Amino acid sequence: DPPTFRGLFFYRSLYFLNGLSGSAWGRFGIIFYNRVAKLTPVQIGIIEGISPFLTFVAMPLWGMAADSIRSRKRVFLLCKGFNTFFLLAMGVIIMSS
């Protein structure tokens, strides 16, 4: 069964929004850490330095998960859902304290 235009449009839109959100967070995340979360430059550096390492470690694990359930789309949506949840939770926790 070939994918329909509607299905492709949905996934391409998610891919576009994923890139857009990563670009926006990459630009303004440091400002958020500094002004809103009141982190020191050293703490921000540690967070920004650990992020690529965690991506390097987690990518093969998510790849194995996608291979085992034979669905890259589900794993992609799961990862994006977790990412969105944790970013929103971090904002709520920081804003409430």
C-alpha positions, 0 to 999 in steps of 0.5 A, a space after each residue: 500500500 503506497 502512502 497517501 499524500 495526506 499521510 506524507 504531508 503529516 509526517 513531513 510537517 512533523 519533520 519540518 516542525 521538529 527542525 524548526 523547534 530544534 533551531 528555536 530552542 538552540 537559539 533561545 535556550 541559553 537565554 531561557 537558562 540564564 534569565 528565567 532559570 537563573 543558571 550560571 554560565 558554568 551550569 549552562 555550559 554543562 547542560 549544553 555540553 552534555 546534550 550532544 553526548 546524550 544524543 550520541 548515546 541515545 540514537 543507537 538505542 532508539 534505532 534498536 527500538 525502531 528495528 525491534 518494533 519495525 516502525 521508525 514512525 512510531 519511535 520518532 513520534 514517541 521521541 518527539 512526544 517525550 521531548 515536548 513533554 519534558 521541555 514543557 515540564 521543565 518550563 512549568 517546574 521552573 516557572 512555579 518555583 
